[in-house]
Amino acid sequence: MSSDGPNSAAPAAARDHIATLMDAMRAVLALIDDVEAVRVENRQLKEALEARSVIERAKGMLMARRGCDEATAFQLLVTLARKEQRKVRAIAADFADDAGAHPLT
């Protein structure tokens, strides 16, 4: 029996179809990974923007209370963050939430 008969085309076509489906699945999985990466980046950017807003608010409160410039206000936040081994945004949030009732003022 020859392998060139009419039945040999079916397995070859099936293999081609399976290969095409596998390529499509790989592409879909790659897109899912890309979407997840964009979601993570989006969340990180939102957090950074929120942190910046809190830091800016705390700097403004310090500038008003201490009569200092923006760089000095930020340096005060950084110094306290290092002293307390916390993130600047956490110090700024505490300061802003307490309406400036903090040792920095």
Number of C-alpha atoms within 10 A of each C-alpha: 4 6 8 8 8 8 9 11 12 10 10 11 11 11 12 12 12 12 12 12 12 12 12 12 12 12 12 12 12 12 12 12 12 12 12 12 12 12 12 12 12 12 12 12 12 12 12 13 12 13 17 15 15 22 23 18 17 25 25 19 18 24 18 13 12 13 12 14 13 14 11 15 23 20 13 16 24 19 13 17 17 12 9 11 11 12 14 23 21 15 22 26 18 16 24 21 13 10 11 16 11 11 7 13 13
